[in-house]
Amino acid sequence: MLTSYSLSAPALSWGEDGAPHSSQFDDVYFDKESGLEETRYVFLQHNQLYQRWQTLTQANFTIAETGFGTGLNFLCAWQAFEAQSPADKTLHFISVEKYPLSKAALSKALAMWPSLKAYSDALIQAYPDVCHGFHRIELAAGRIQLTLWFGEAASGFEQLNANVDAWFLDGFAPSKNPEMWSDLLFQHIRRLSHKGTSFSTFTAAGIVRRGLQNVGFDVRKVKAFGIKREMAIGELNHDDQPFTKRMTQGQAWFNVRHNDELEIPRVLVVGSGLAGANTAYALAKRGFKVSVWEKASSIANAGSGNPQGMLYPKLASQDTPINRFYLSAYLYASRLYNQLSTEDGQAFWQQCGLVQIPKNSQEADKFEKLIQAKLYPENILKKYPERPGSLLLPLSGWVKPKDLCERLLAHENISVVLNRELTDLEKVAACTDLSKRWLAHSAEQQEHFSHVILCTANDSNQLKFSPKMPIHPIRGQVSFIDFNKANLQTQPASVETAQKLDKVLCELGYASPLLDNTLHFGATYDLHDQEEAIREEGHQRNLKILTRMLQVADDSFALKDCQGRVSFRCAVSDYAPIVGPSFQQRKLVEIYQPLTRNAKWQTDDVCEQDEGLYLNLGHGSRGLISTPLSGVYLADLVAGTPSPLEQEIAYKLHPTRFVIRQLKQNKMT
């Protein structure tokens, strides 16, 4: 368990030539005179990337690197990939870094390479906030996918789910940083590699060559760059296990991979709310043709249809896989919303920050301990002195969910069909054309698809072709009031306080800054309540919470002036979304029956079933946080490309987790 998501900044000094130098490892990041030439010689030339990219037939090419540093290797690879590969191919670049540079230091270091300015400017703009974990960055309209792991190298590759084509084994010299070159690191380099995977490294040190040879790579020494004498290169030449088995790590019931490769999948996404829109958008950016079926007459009409929502990750006070998921998803969502707003100037999102107010003295003590423990970097969570005892999440803000869904679904590769309900879904028996393995039925017609993703929230358990999940609806009533109707005469100070609201406030409920002179607040949390009508009693509860948060008089707002909306959150019994491949329970129980006798039993034998059918639901009240990264994750599973999630997190989201849990507890009936 981690005690902090913060990471130590690298100890840097800057030479007279402007090049960064690591004081900790007494080594340079690159040579000012020949850094570009050395990168191209060592990593591009000796992985034969120029030739491999010119004749590239597979849709995606994946590079993994030890030591991101200033990103110079990545930028050179990006530039060469654009120049050498076919225009419809995608580069995935994965890199780990224990001591990430700040955005300012990165900018200063890369200023030395004017020939890469267009690439480095894009990288710097998209560079994530420094925080432990995986960070997915999409560049060049999605053609370049960068996945950064901030943390220990071996831990990052242990959590990685990917099929690597070439390795850049970089980092500081093994003699100065031997801890990185561990047996565990080499084992995972092997796990993530397939027959034909190549590597190159600037060093010929024995610790590196022996480590690679011990896990099966053919290794040889060649002439190094410049005055350096030797470097090592090689490849994996013998047969290996299929991708599915290499990724299971003993927990085959959590498999998310397939061994077939479809060049141009045709995907059906069912549902047009936040989950469906984000999933469709992520797939469309990969170049896939996506049909979105929505049974209603408009998009985002259910839980995603509220006029104003908030980015509220509800970060925990200790490290858990699910907390790491929400942290990673939160950082990704804020970057995505900023990017989308910049691209088209639409004001569906405002990054105004969010203030988390303690509900009572016990929670105030908890907040204080959280700050003192320094679990989160200050750029993510810190004290809010203007409201004693409260926390500030600077990256948060408010979103217009329906506008966001419209923006996502406007992609040219997406076709939205309204008033189209999925009535049946059948897998085509003995299908040789994988693009037609699923036949989707509606009242109007039938269509074939290679993949189907169900983003159907509370409707999911009514679908006979979907496994039954432990989900349940929770009624939520939001309220909104025209601010012109506030009590201006008798409570001017109270009204002024509300009018100056410039951040989202969260306590027992939430209140957002004014949108079109309307104050949105709420929401009720009504268990076992299926009433769809707006109730006055719900407005009363929301008003009570509002006046408490704003610290204004009770009669600042009148009940008669409130309007509202009711929707139903899709909640899950273990408070985590359900994201991943579907399954057949009978077959799952039959194959993994040994778990009932030994909960620690492991196997790499994958239960192949329902290939191409996925679930994405149960996002509750945090859909604005969790659905963007969940959509990217599913797009990577469809494409067979590197996952943006830690393996441990993917297990916690996997649809089979409930059945496996029951098997381990021997509670299957």
QUIQUI-V830617 format. One record per run of one state. SS is the DSSP state (alpha for helix, beta for strand, coil for the rest). FROM is the first residue (numbers start at 1). TO is the last residue. If there is no record, write none. Layout:
# QUIQUI-V830617
ss=SS from=FROM to=TO
ss=SS from=FROM to=TO
This chain:
# QUIQUI-V830617
ss=coil from=1 to=11
ss=beta from=12 to=14
ss=coil from=15 to=19
ss=beta from=20 to=22
ss=coil from=23 to=26
ss=beta from=27 to=28
ss=coil from=29 to=34
ss=alpha from=35 to=45
ss=coil from=46 to=48
ss=alpha from=49 to=54
ss=coil from=55 to=59
ss=beta from=60 to=66
ss=coil from=67 to=71
ss=alpha from=72 to=84
ss=coil from=85 to=89
ss=beta from=90 to=97
ss=coil from=98 to=102
ss=alpha from=103 to=110
ss=coil from=111 to=113
ss=alpha from=114 to=126
ss=coil from=127 to=132
ss=beta from=133 to=139
ss=alpha from=140 to=142
ss=coil from=143 to=143
ss=beta from=144 to=150
ss=coil from=151 to=152
ss=alpha from=153 to=158
ss=coil from=159 to=163
ss=beta from=164 to=169
ss=coil from=170 to=177
ss=alpha from=178 to=180
ss=coil from=181 to=182
ss=alpha from=183 to=191
ss=coil from=192 to=192
ss=beta from=193 to=201
ss=coil from=202 to=205
ss=alpha from=206 to=214
ss=coil from=215 to=217
ss=beta from=218 to=223
ss=coil from=224 to=229
ss=beta from=230 to=235
ss=coil from=236 to=242
ss=alpha from=243 to=248
ss=coil from=249 to=250
ss=beta from=251 to=251
ss=alpha from=252 to=254
ss=coil from=255 to=265
ss=beta from=266 to=270
ss=coil from=271 to=273
ss=alpha from=274 to=285
ss=coil from=286 to=288
ss=beta from=289 to=293
ss=coil from=294 to=302
ss=alpha from=303 to=305
ss=coil from=306 to=308
ss=beta from=309 to=310
ss=coil from=311 to=320
ss=alpha from=321 to=344
ss=coil from=345 to=348
ss=beta from=349 to=350
ss=coil from=351 to=353
ss=beta from=354 to=356
ss=coil from=357 to=360
ss=alpha from=361 to=373
ss=coil from=374 to=381
ss=beta from=382 to=383
ss=coil from=384 to=390
ss=beta from=391 to=393
ss=coil from=394 to=397
ss=beta from=398 to=399
ss=coil from=400 to=400
ss=alpha from=401 to=409
ss=coil from=410 to=413
ss=beta from=414 to=417
ss=coil from=418 to=423
ss=beta from=424 to=427
ss=coil from=428 to=433
ss=alpha from=434 to=436
ss=coil from=437 to=437
ss=beta from=438 to=441
ss=coil from=442 to=445
ss=beta from=446 to=449
ss=coil from=450 to=450
ss=beta from=451 to=454
ss=coil from=455 to=456
ss=alpha from=457 to=462
ss=coil from=463 to=470
ss=beta from=471 to=482
ss=alpha from=483 to=485
ss=coil from=486 to=491
ss=alpha from=492 to=499
ss=coil from=500 to=503
ss=beta from=504 to=506
ss=coil from=507 to=509
ss=beta from=510 to=511
ss=coil from=512 to=514
ss=beta from=515 to=515
ss=coil from=516 to=517
ss=beta from=518 to=522
ss=coil from=523 to=525
ss=beta from=526 to=526
ss=coil from=527 to=535
ss=alpha from=536 to=550
ss=coil from=551 to=553
ss=alpha from=554 to=556
ss=coil from=557 to=558
ss=alpha from=559 to=561
ss=beta from=562 to=572
ss=coil from=573 to=577
ss=beta from=578 to=581
ss=coil from=582 to=584
ss=alpha from=585 to=591
ss=coil from=592 to=592
ss=alpha from=593 to=596
ss=coil from=597 to=602
ss=beta from=603 to=603
ss=coil from=604 to=612
ss=beta from=613 to=617
ss=coil from=618 to=622
ss=alpha from=623 to=639
ss=coil from=640 to=646
ss=alpha from=647 to=653
ss=coil from=654 to=656
ss=alpha from=657 to=664
ss=coil from=665 to=669
